[in-house]
Amino acid sequence: MINIGTWNELKVIRSKDFGIYLGEEDAKTADTVLLPRKQVPEGVVAGDRMTVFIYRDSEDRLIATTTTPKIEMGRLAKLRVKNVTKIGAFMDWGLEKDILLPFKEQTAKVEEGREYLVRMYADKSGRLCVSMRIYGHLEPVSGYKDGDTFTGTVYDFKSDMGAFVAIDDKMSGLIHKSELFKRVMVGDVVTGRIVKVREDGKADLSLRDAAYKQMDEDAEMVYDIIKSYRGVLPFTDKADAETIRREFGLSKNAFKRAVGRLYKEKRIIITEDEIRLSEKEE
């Protein structure tokens, strides 16, 4: 049986001017597939065996190629959107005919020119397509421990949960909404910290360092923003969490830690309703 979307080792059955037909041992005409002449290596004759990738051409016929595609059946890969049409987005996968990402298989609206992590599947008609719905196809986290740094790709976002990330583009992680202090989009490559590797093989993630490591960086950022307010911030660390998140991209606790560091260093003065730079800092 010739398998679509993967590599097949097949026998050269016969040769034509336009290419060679490949199939399994003693294959009938219906069980053969064409390898176009421009891809046939020199010296190949009937009876030889070749390894080729099988897909469908622009006329939806099975065809063979010796070109290595960017994705195969059962694998995940990042592909770039070539164009968006009424039926979905077409992505570059390294072969002549672009591959379809149907609208129903998109976890977010995709943009031309951006890359997204997808998996390959065959639809009900046997046509090869790709999907951004990869949650159930990710591996358990391995090779990482709590506190390690990771890099991964955001493949889904749910407002009530957070950003779903494929660590190393293959393992399952989540940046909980409580850890999101800046906007992330599906398709973004992010780097952060493994908060916890859970017993179910998934990991809780953060885009920020542990609090004690992050405090110095946050303090300098808060200082610079107060300076941009001409040295006077019109609220204190008692402000509501949303105001702090909007102005600084920090949680209220992180903001308090940063303000505390600046106050301890005598770089700021805290009054009833504002924070101002100390005289030596103005």
C-alpha positions in Angstrom: 0.0 0.0 0.0 1.3 3.5 -1.0 1.0 5.8 2.0 0.4 9.5 1.4 2.1 12.2 3.4 5.2 10.1 4.2 8.2 8.4 2.6 7.7 5.1 0.7 10.3 2.7 -0.6 8.9 1.7 -4.0 10.0 -0.3 -7.1 10.4 1.2 -10.5 7.7 -0.4 -12.5 8.1 1.2 -15.9 9.6 4.3 -17.6 7.9 7.0 -19.8 9.2 10.1 -21.4 7.5 12.2 -18.8 8.7 10.2 -15.8 8.7 6.8 -14.1 6.0 4.9 -12.4 6.7 3.5 -9.0 4.8 0.8 -7.0 5.1 -2.1 -4.7 6.2 -5.5 -5.9 4.1 -6.8 -8.8 1.9 -3.6 -8.6 -0.9 -3.1 -11.0 -1.5 0.2 -12.8 -3.9 1.4 -10.2 -1.3 0.9 -7.5 1.5 3.0 -9.1 2.5 6.6 -8.7 4.4 8.9 -11.0 7.8 10.5 -10.3 8.2 13.3 -12.8 11.2 13.0 -15.2 12.9 16.1 -13.8 13.3 14.3 -10.4 14.4 11.0 -11.7 18.1 10.3 -10.9 20.3 9.3 -13.8 20.7 5.6 -14.4 17.5 4.5 -12.8 15.9 1.5 -14.6 12.9 -0.8 -14.1 13.3 -3.0 -11.1 15.3 -0.5 -9.1 14.0 0.6 -5.7 13.6 4.3 -4.7 12.5 6.1 -1.6 10.1 8.9 -2.4 7.6 11.2 -0.6 4.0 10.9 -1.7 1.5 13.8 -1.9 -1.2 15.1 -4.3 -0.5 17.5 -7.2 -2.6 20.5 -8.2 -5.0 18.2 -10.0 -5.4 16.1 -6.8 -3.6 13.1 -8.2 -1.1 11.1 -6.2 2.4 12.0 -7.1 5.9 11.2 -5.9 8.8 13.5 -5.2 12.4 13.2 -4.1 12.2 16.7 -2.5 12.2 16.7 1.3 9.1 18.6 2.6 9.1 20.7 5.7 6.5 18.5 7.4 5.3 14.9 7.2 2.4 12.9 8.5 2.6 12.5 12.3 5.1 15.3 12.7 4.9 18.9 13.9 6.6 21.8 12.1 6.5 25.6 11.8 5.2 26.7 8.4 4.9 30.1 6.9 1.5 31.4 5.6 1.8 32.2 1.8 -1.8 33.6 1.4 -5.2 33.6 3.1 -8.2 32.7 1.0 -12.0 32.1 1.4 -11.4 28.4 2.4 -8.4 28.9 4.7 -4.7 29.7 4.6 -2.2 28.2 2.2 1.2 27.4 3.8 4.7 26.8 2.3 5.8 23.3 3.1 8.7 23.1 0.5 6.8 21.4 -2.3 5.3 22.9 -5.5 1.7 22.8 -4.3 1.1 24.8 -1.0 -0.7 23.0 1.8 -4.1 24.1 3.2 -4.7 25.2 6.7 -8.6 25.2 6.9 -10.3 27.9 8.9 -11.8 25.2 11.2 -8.3 24.0 12.1 -7.0 27.5 13.1 -6.7 28.4 16.8 -6.4 32.1 15.9 -6.7 34.3 12.9 -3.5 33.8 10.9 -1.5 36.4 9.0 0.3 36.2 5.7 4.1 36.0 6.2 3.9 34.7 9.8 4.9 31.2 10.9 2.7 28.9 12.9 3.2 25.5 14.5 1.1 22.8 12.8 0.6 19.1 12.4 -0.3 17.3 9.1 -3.4 15.2 8.6 -5.4 13.8 5.8 -9.0 15.0 5.5 -12.1 12.8 4.6 -11.2 13.0 0.9 -7.6 11.9 1.5 -6.2 15.3 0.8 -3.2 16.5 2.9 -3.9 19.5 5.2 -2.4 21.0 8.3 -3.9 21.9 11.7 -3.0 24.3 14.5 -4.9 22.1 16.9 -1.9 20.2 18.3 -2.7 19.9 22.0 -3.2 16.2 22.0 -0.2 15.6 19.8 2.5 17.1 22.1 4.9 15.0 24.1 5.2 15.0 27.9 7.9 17.4 29.2 11.3 15.7 29.6 14.8 17.0 30.1 13.6 20.0 32.1 13.3 20.7 35.8 11.6 23.4 37.8 13.5 26.7 37.3 15.0 25.9 33.9 14.8 28.3 31.0 12.7 27.2 28.0 12.0 28.4 24.5 8.8 27.5 22.7 6.0 28.6 20.3 2.6 29.8 21.3 0.0 27.6 19.5 -3.3 28.6 21.2 -4.6 31.2 23.6 -7.7 31.0 25.9 -8.6 34.1 27.8 -9.8 32.1 30.9 -6.6 30.0 31.0 -3.7 31.7 29.3 -1.2 30.9 26.5 -0.5 27.4 25.4 3.1 26.8 24.5 4.9 24.0 22.7 8.2 23.8 24.5 11.0 23.2 21.9 8.0 23.0 19.5 7.1 19.5 20.8 6.3 19.4 24.6 3.2 20.7 26.4 3.3 23.9 28.5 1.0 26.6 29.7 1.6 30.2 30.7 -1.3 30.8 33.1 -3.2 34.1 32.6 -1.9 35.2 36.0 1.6 35.0 34.6 0.9 37.1 31.5 1.9 40.7 31.9 2.5 41.4 28.2 0.6 40.6 25.1 1.5 37.3 23.4 0.0 36.1 20.1 -0.4 32.6 18.6 2.7 32.0 16.5 5.0 34.0 18.9 8.3 32.4 19.9 8.7 33.0 23.7 11.5 32.4 26.2 10.9 32.0 29.9 11.1 29.9 33.0 9.7 26.4 33.9 7.7 27.1 37.0 6.7 23.5 37.6 6.8 20.2 35.7 3.6 18.5 36.7 2.9 14.8 37.3 0.8 14.7 34.1 3.9 15.6 32.0 2.8 19.2 31.3 4.6 22.2 32.5 3.5 25.5 34.1 5.5 28.4 32.6 6.3 32.0 33.2 7.9 34.7 31.0 9.6 36.1 34.0 12.5 35.1 36.2 12.0 34.0 39.8 11.0 37.0 42.0 14.3 37.5 43.6 16.1 37.5 40.3 13.5 39.7 38.6 13.3 42.4 41.3 16.4 44.4 40.2 15.2 44.5 36.5 11.7 45.5 37.6 13.0 48.2 39.9 15.0 49.9 37.1 12.0 49.7 34.8 9.7 51.3 37.4 12.4 54.0 38.1 12.6 54.8 34.4 8.8 55.1 34.1 8.6 57.4 37.1 11.3 59.5 35.5 9.2 59.7 32.3 6.3 61.1 34.5 8.7 64.0 35.2 9.7 62.4 38.5 6.2 62.1 40.0 4.0 59.0 39.6 0.3 60.0 40.4 -0.4 56.8 42.4 1.3 54.4 44.8 1.6 50.7 45.2 -1.9 50.8 46.7 -3.3 51.4 43.2 -5.6 48.7 41.7 -3.9 45.8 40.0 -5.3 46.7 36.5 -3.8 50.2 36.7 -0.4 48.7 37.6 -0.6 46.1 34.9 -1.5 48.7 32.3 1.2 51.2 33.2 4.0 48.8 34.1 3.1 45.3 32.8 3.7 44.0 36.3 1.6 42.2 38.8 0.7 44.2 42.0 3.1 42.1 44.0 6.0 42.5 41.6 5.3 46.3 41.5 5.4 46.4 45.3 8.7 44.5 45.4 10.2 46.9 42.8 9.0 50.0 44.7 10.3 48.5 48.0 13.7 48.0 46.4 13.8 51.7 45.2 12.6 53.0 48.6 15.2 50.9 50.4 17.9 52.4 48.2 16.4 55.9 49.0 15.8 56.6 45.3 12.1 57.4 45.7 9.8 59.1 48.3 6.3 57.6 48.9 3.5 59.9 50.0 -0.2 59.3 50.6 -1.1 59.5 46.9 2.0 59.5 44.8 5.6 58.3 44.3 8.3 60.8 43.5 12.0 60.5 42.9 14.1 61.6 45.8 15.9 64.9 45.5 19.3 63.2 44.8 17.7 61.4 41.8 15.8 64.4 40.2 
